[in-house]
Amino acid sequence: QVQLVESGGGLVQAGGSLRLSCVASGSIFSRNIMDWHRQTPGKQREWVASINTSGTTSVADSVAGRFSISKDNAKNTVYLQMNSLKVEDTAVYYCAAGDSWPRDYWGQGTQVTVSS
């Protein structure tokens, strides 16, 4: 049973923007912290941003000022707005949910490729 579904990835030029979406089942969305993570081949998965049930957000230093996380409770959807994209932002981006580490639920990932 698929519980987290990401979308919105694609190919974009450096300096451009993308918005990723993650639709979660209602029970998961309402009870858990929602995250975005990313991974490139040969590297460990990297935490990018989180939003808790109250809407409090946090983002990694590597993307602060460029990326933001938000959610739409009515749509059970969390977003990752990515601006001023850099080549080094190229990765598979994963949505995750849980109330502790490691997260309990993970999406299948969506590829983001930033070209120079």
Order of alpha helices (4+ residues) and beta strands (2+ residues): beta-beta-beta-alpha-beta-beta-beta-beta-beta-beta-beta-beta
